[in-house]
Structures are given as C-alpha cells and as structure tokens.
C-alpha cells in the first residue's frame, strides 16, 4: 500500500520547502521515551518533538500501549496541537483507534488532538513490498 513511502515523501517535500521533519516508528518512540524519562532526557526529547514542523509517527496501533505510553502520546500531541503538523500511518482503521488505545479518558484526549481536524487518506491495494523489483530497486511496471 505504501503508507510509509507516502509519509516519507511528504516529509521529504516539507524539508525541501524549508520545514523541519522527523520520522519515527511509534512503538520505538514510546519505548525510547521510557528510557529518556529514566535518564533525565525526557523534557529535552519532548521539547525537540514539539518544535519539529512535521512529525511522522509510523505504525500507529501495532502494539498495545501502557498507561505511561498513552500519557506520553498525549503530551506529544498536546504540545503540537494547532501549532505543528503530525502525520500518522497505521494498518489499523481509524474507527478502531479508540479501542486500541485502551483507556477511554486518554483515548478521548489523544484522538481529540489528533483526529478531529485531520485529513484522512485510506489506501487500498497490495503492499509495495509484495511487488517484484528490478535490480535498480524500482518497481517493475505492471
């Protein structure tokens, strides 16, 4: 389907237009935030995320989140809400994000900051990874 490819292309275009962009896989980011909290870098990491013009969060909803991770996600989105752009990719349909987050109160707060003013694109079709490629790395024409 190419969700990550499209997200990275948009981030690349933002950079070429003079904006800052950062790509992060959400499961790894949430894990790294726990480490940052433990070693004292947490406020600095949040500040860096808050000032990035376009934050790409890939693989939303792939794994269950802990209460701490949901609070981290709320902090990130609250800092960015109506100030900076956040792009999310997910295998999970948006209609299932609420249940995937688990805690109803935090799910309401997180999705309020993320979904309600969002442009939603639903991609259909086979994964780009399933398409044959030539030695050049370019997809073989269908």
C-alpha positions as CSV (number, residue, x, y, z in Angstrom):
1,X,0.0,0.0,0.0
2,X,2.9,2.4,0.5
3,X,1.8,4.2,3.7
4,X,5.3,4.7,5.0
5,X,6.6,5.6,1.5
6,X,4.0,8.3,1.1
7,X,4.6,9.6,4.6
8,X,8.3,9.9,3.9
9,X,7.7,11.5,0.6
10,X,5.6,14.2,2.3
11,X,8.3,14.7,4.9
12,X,10.9,15.0,2.2
13,X,8.8,17.6,0.4
14,X,8.3,19.5,3.7
15,X,12.1,19.6,4.2
16,X,12.7,20.8,0.6
17,X,10.2,23.6,1.4
18,X,12.2,24.7,4.4
19,X,10.3,22.9,7.2
20,X,11.8,20.5,9.7
21,X,10.5,16.9,9.6
22,X,11.2,13.9,11.7
23,X,10.2,10.2,11.0
24,X,9.7,7.9,14.0
25,X,8.1,4.5,14.4
26,X,5.6,5.0,17.2
27,X,6.4,1.7,19.1
28,X,10.1,2.6,19.2
29,X,9.4,6.2,20.2
30,X,7.3,5.2,23.1
31,X,10.0,2.8,24.2
32,X,12.7,5.5,23.9
33,X,10.6,7.9,25.9
34,X,10.5,5.5,28.8
35,X,14.3,5.4,28.7
36,X,14.5,9.2,28.4
37,X,12.4,9.5,31.5
38,X,14.7,7.2,33.4
39,X,17.9,9.0,32.3
40,X,16.6,12.6,32.7
41,X,16.4,13.5,29.0
42,X,12.5,13.3,28.9
43,X,11.9,17.1,28.9
44,X,14.5,17.7,26.2
45,X,13.1,15.0,24.0
46,X,9.6,16.4,24.3
47,X,10.8,19.9,23.5
48,X,12.6,18.6,20.4
49,X,9.4,16.8,19.2
50,X,7.3,19.9,19.9
51,X,9.4,22.2,17.7
52,X,9.6,19.8,14.7
53,X,7.3,21.2,12.0
54,X,6.2,17.8,10.7
55,X,6.3,14.8,12.9
56,X,5.7,11.4,11.2
57,X,4.5,8.7,13.5
58,X,4.6,5.4,11.7
59,X,2.9,2.1,12.7
60,X,0.2,3.6,15.0
61,X,-1.7,0.9,16.9
62,X,0.6,-2.0,16.1
63,X,1.1,-2.9,19.8
64,X,-0.9,-2.3,23.0
65,X,0.2,0.8,25.0
66,X,0.8,1.1,28.7
67,X,-0.8,4.0,30.8
68,X,2.6,5.7,30.8
69,X,2.9,5.4,27.0
70,X,-0.6,6.8,26.5
71,X,0.3,9.8,28.7
72,X,3.5,10.3,26.7
73,X,1.5,10.3,23.5
74,X,-0.9,12.8,24.9
75,X,2.0,15.1,26.0
76,X,3.4,14.9,22.5
77,X,0.1,15.7,20.7
78,X,-0.9,18.3,23.2
79,X,2.4,20.2,22.6
80,X,1.8,20.0,18.8
81,X,-2.0,20.6,18.7
82,X,-2.8,23.5,16.4
83,X,0.9,24.5,16.3
84,X,2.7,21.9,14.2
85,X,1.7,19.1,11.8
86,X,1.6,15.4,12.8
87,X,1.3,12.6,10.2
88,X,0.2,9.2,11.4
89,X,0.3,5.9,9.4
90,X,-1.4,2.8,10.6
91,X,-2.6,-0.6,9.4
92,X,-5.5,-0.2,11.8
93,X,-8.6,1.7,10.5
94,X,-9.2,5.0,12.3
95,X,-12.5,3.6,13.6
96,X,-10.6,1.2,15.8
97,X,-8.1,3.6,17.3
98,X,-10.2,4.4,20.3
99,X,-10.4,0.7,21.4
100,X,-6.7,0.2,20.6
101,X,-5.7,2.9,23.0
102,X,-7.4,1.2,25.8
103,X,-8.1,3.9,28.4
104,X,-11.3,5.7,27.4
105,X,-10.3,9.0,29.1
106,X,-6.9,9.2,27.5
107,X,-8.2,7.9,24.2
108,X,-10.7,10.8,24.1
109,X,-8.0,13.3,24.8
110,X,-5.5,11.8,22.4
111,X,-7.9,11.4,19.5
112,X,-9.4,14.9,20.1
113,X,-6.0,16.4,19.5
114,X,-5.2,14.1,16.5
115,X,-8.2,13.0,14.5
116,X,-10.9,15.7,14.6
117,X,-9.0,18.2,12.4
118,X,-7.2,15.7,10.4
119,X,-7.2,14.9,6.7
120,X,-7.7,11.1,6.4
121,X,-6.5,9.1,3.5
122,X,-7.4,5.4,3.2
123,X,-5.1,3.5,0.9
124,X,-6.2,0.3,-0.8
125,X,-4.3,-2.4,-2.6
126,X,-1.2,-4.6,-2.2
127,X,1.8,-3.7,-0.1
128,X,4.6,-2.2,-2.2
129,X,6.8,-4.8,-0.5
130,X,5.0,-7.6,-2.3
131,X,5.6,-6.1,-5.8
132,X,8.6,-7.5,-7.7
133,X,11.5,-5.2,-8.1
134,X,14.3,-4.9,-10.7
135,X,17.9,-4.8,-9.6
136,X,17.7,-1.0,-9.7
137,X,15.3,-1.1,-6.8
138,X,12.5,0.5,-8.9
139,X,9.1,-1.4,-9.1
140,X,8.6,-3.5,-12.2
141,X,5.9,-1.9,-14.4
142,X,2.6,-3.9,-14.1
